[in-house]
Every structure is written in C-alpha cells, then in structure tokens.
Amino acid sequence: MCGRFSLALDPEELREAFGLVETPTLWIPRYNIAPTQPVAVITDAARPKLDYMRWGLVPSWAKDISIGQKLINARAETIREKPSFRSAFSRRRCLIPADGFFEWKKPEGGKKLPAEPYYFRLRGGKPFAFAGLWEIWHSPEGDELKTCTILTTDANELVGTVHQRMPILFEVDEAWMWLQPLAADALLGLLKPFPAEKMEAYPVSRLVNDPKQDDPQCVQPIG
C-alpha cells in the first residue's frame, strides 16, 4: 500500500514540472502527507491545474466519510469490478503529483521491533504523478466533498525489498495518458510497476510515523 508521500517542490517548480496553467498560490511544501489530509490533484490534461481533495476515497453512495480511511489505496487489478472504484475508473481518473513516497520494512524473524521507514523516489528526485481516482460525495446536509485514492500494483524489484505492493506512478511526460478517454483495456495496460532501475531508496527517521511531523527531516537519509 501507499500510506504516506511527499511533494516538496516550490510553487514555480511545480508549475513548470506539470505545465500548470497557473502557479499555485499559498503553496506549502509537504514532506509527510497522510491519509484524510488534503492532497493536490490534477483532473484535466488539456488545462492542468491543481485541485485539492481529501485523501481516502468516499464513494457517492457511502453513508458517511469514515469509509474513506479504508480506501486510501485501490488495487489496480480490481478497479474495474469493485463497486467503490468502478464508476471513478470509468469517468473520474486523476493524477496526484509527488516527489517521493514511504514504505515500512518489517523486522526479519518476527522480532518485536518497530518497522523501519524507507523513502522511495525517482533518481535525482524528479517529480512524478501517482495514478489516482476521485469521487464526489454529498453529506446528509448537502455539503460536497471531493476525495481521491492512489492506485497500487505488485512491487518492482526495489520496492519489493521492503513491501510487496507499490503505488502506480508515472513520469510526468507519460502521466497524461491516464487522463485520456481511452478504452478500459488500454487504461489498465498503463497500470504496471514502475521500472526499478529508474528509482532509488534509503532509510529515514521514524519521525515520519507521526503525521504531525511535516518537515525536511522526514525525507533525510539516516545510517
């Protein structure tokens, strides 16, 4: 799964990297983005701009938003069949900009030690985009809430040393295909593990375990 990620570019870097039609205002670099928090999302390839959605997809038919805490990720293998994701896969796909993500490695031999966090990114720290889905949910009071989820697949050789699953990510130039009105089979063909040789990883401080910690120390290598 993918339960934390970062997006620490400055506003102009972000605009240039994704060809945004406007520079984000009131932008704050994020080093430890956690579920239920607002995340930056792109839904339109023709005029890309940032929208903000709650991380944790809430289907339109849900009775309350609590289900979103269980739907921060969606398995790419089942998004066409699962009721929670089927409609969004057909009509509401999105890109979620990032520059790194975290996974936790369990200690070997079943030792009762805390899992060790690792930070994964593209070589050189280049920005990328997660493949995502989004939904609109209306509360009983009529309030509108936009939410999103990150798609996952089997881990590549690098991520697999830490976790068996990984988020689906695209280099920026290739990301826009995910937003095109392609046939379902063509879209599913995009959802594959990112090449391990284009990525790098290193252990980081357990500060990242606390979602209240959101500073550069979260992505600094240790050891």
SULRA-V294477 format. One record per residue. N is the residue number from 1. RES is the residue in three letters. PHI is phi in radians with two decimals (* if undefined). Layout:
N;RES;PHI
N;RES;PHI
This chain:
1;MET;*
2;CYS;-2.21
3;GLY;-1.99
4;ARG;-2.64
5;PHE;-2.71
6;SER;-2.28
7;LEU;-2.64
8;ALA;-1.91
9;LEU;-1.21
10;ASP;-1.43
11;PRO;-0.98
12;GLU;-1.24
13;GLU;-1.06
14;LEU;-1.14
15;ARG;-1.08
16;GLU;-1.20
17;ALA;-1.09
18;PHE;-1.88
19;GLY;1.05
20;LEU;-1.14
21;VAL;-1.30
22;GLU;-2.61
23;THR;-1.40
24;PRO;-1.03
25;THR;-1.76
26;LEU;0.93
27;TRP;-1.42
28;ILE;-2.16
29;PRO;-1.01
30;ARG;-2.09
31;TYR;-1.99
32;ASN;-2.75
33;ILE;-1.36
34;ALA;-2.12
35;PRO;-0.96
36;THR;1.33
37;GLN;-1.48
38;PRO;-1.20
39;VAL;-2.23
40;ALA;-1.37
41;VAL;-2.39
42;ILE;-2.05
43;THR;-2.05
44;ASP;-2.22
45;ALA;-1.33
46;ALA;-1.26
47;ARG;-2.32
48;PRO;-1.18
49;LYS;-2.55
50;LEU;-1.52
51;ASP;-1.97
52;TYR;-2.20
53;MET;-2.34
54;ARG;-1.35
55;TRP;-1.38
56;GLY;2.26
57;LEU;-1.18
58;VAL;-1.98
59;PRO;-1.02
60;SER;-1.06
61;TRP;-1.56
62;ALA;-1.14
63;LYS;-1.35
64;ASP;-2.66
65;ILE;-1.43
66;SER;-1.08
67;ILE;-1.08
68;GLY;-1.06
69;GLN;-1.15
70;LYS;-1.64
71;LEU;-2.09
72;ILE;-1.32
73;ASN;-2.24
74;ALA;-2.31
75;ARG;-1.23
76;ALA;-1.04
77;GLU;-1.18
78;THR;-2.20
79;ILE;-1.16
80;ARG;-1.33
81;GLU;-1.85
82;LYS;-1.18
83;PRO;-1.00
84;SER;-1.19
85;PHE;-2.13
86;ARG;-1.01
87;SER;-1.18
88;ALA;-1.12
89;PHE;-1.06
90;SER;-1.29
91;ARG;-2.29
92;ARG;-2.38
93;ARG;-1.67
94;CYS;-2.57
95;LEU;-1.95
96;ILE;-2.06
97;PRO;-1.08
98;ALA;-2.77
99;ASP;-2.28
100;GLY;3.09
101;PHE;-2.54
102;PHE;-1.99
103;GLU;-2.41
104;TRP;-2.00
105;LYS;-1.69
106;LYS;-1.30
107;PRO;-1.12
108;GLU;-1.30
109;GLY;1.30
110;GLY;1.19
111;LYS;-1.12
112;LYS;-1.47
113;LEU;-2.12
114;PRO;-1.16
115;ALA;-1.13
116;GLU;-1.74
117;PRO;-1.35
118;TYR;-2.16
119;TYR;-1.93
120;PHE;-1.98
121;ARG;-2.70
122;LEU;-1.27
123;ARG;-0.99
124;GLY;1.43
125;GLY;1.30
126;LYS;-1.13
127;PRO;-1.21
128;PHE;-2.60
129;ALA;-2.37
130;PHE;-1.35
131;ALA;-1.35
132;GLY;-2.36
133;LEU;-2.22
134;TRP;-2.41
135;GLU;-2.49
136;ILE;-2.03
137;TRP;-2.11
138;HIS;-1.99
139;SER;-1.28
140;PRO;-0.99
141;GLU;-1.49
142;GLY;1.68
143;ASP;-1.27
144;GLU;-1.75
145;LEU;-2.34
146;LYS;-1.72
147;THR;-2.33
148;CYS;-2.56
149;THR;-2.44
150;ILE;-1.84
151;LEU;-1.39
152;THR;-2.25
153;THR;-2.58
154;ASP;-1.09
155;ALA;-1.21
156;ASN;-1.39
157;GLU;-1.11
158;LEU;-1.34
159;VAL;-1.11
160;GLY;-1.11
161;THR;-1.29
162;VAL;-2.07
163;HIS;-2.59
164;GLN;-1.41
165;ARG;-2.13
166;MET;-2.57
167;PRO;-1.21
168;ILE;-1.48
169;LEU;-2.30
170;PHE;-2.18
171;GLU;-1.16
172;VAL;-0.99
173;ASP;-1.09
174;GLU;-1.71
175;ALA;-1.18
176;TRP;-1.19
177;MET;-1.03
178;TRP;-1.12
179;LEU;-1.68
180;GLN;-1.43
181;PRO;-1.38
182;LEU;-1.55
183;ALA;-1.14
184;ALA;-0.98
185;ASP;-1.12
186;ALA;-1.17
187;LEU;-1.14
188;LEU;-1.10
189;GLY;-1.15
190;LEU;-1.39
191;LEU;-1.61
192;LYS;-2.41
193;PRO;-1.05
194;PHE;-1.23
195;PRO;-1.01
196;ALA;-1.09
197;GLU;-1.20
198;LYS;-1.68
199;MET;-2.12
200;GLU;-2.49
201;ALA;-2.62
202;TYR;-2.78
203;PRO;-1.25
204;VAL;-2.28
205;SER;-1.15
206;ARG;-1.26
207;LEU;-0.95
208;VAL;-1.15
209;ASN;-1.09
210;ASP;-1.69
211;PRO;-1.09
212;LYS;-1.34
213;GLN;-1.45
214;ASP;-2.56
215;ASP;-2.57
216;PRO;-0.99
217;GLN;-1.05
218;CYS;-1.14
219;VAL;-1.96
220;GLN;-1.41
221;PRO;-1.21
222;ILE;-2.19
223;GLY;1.31
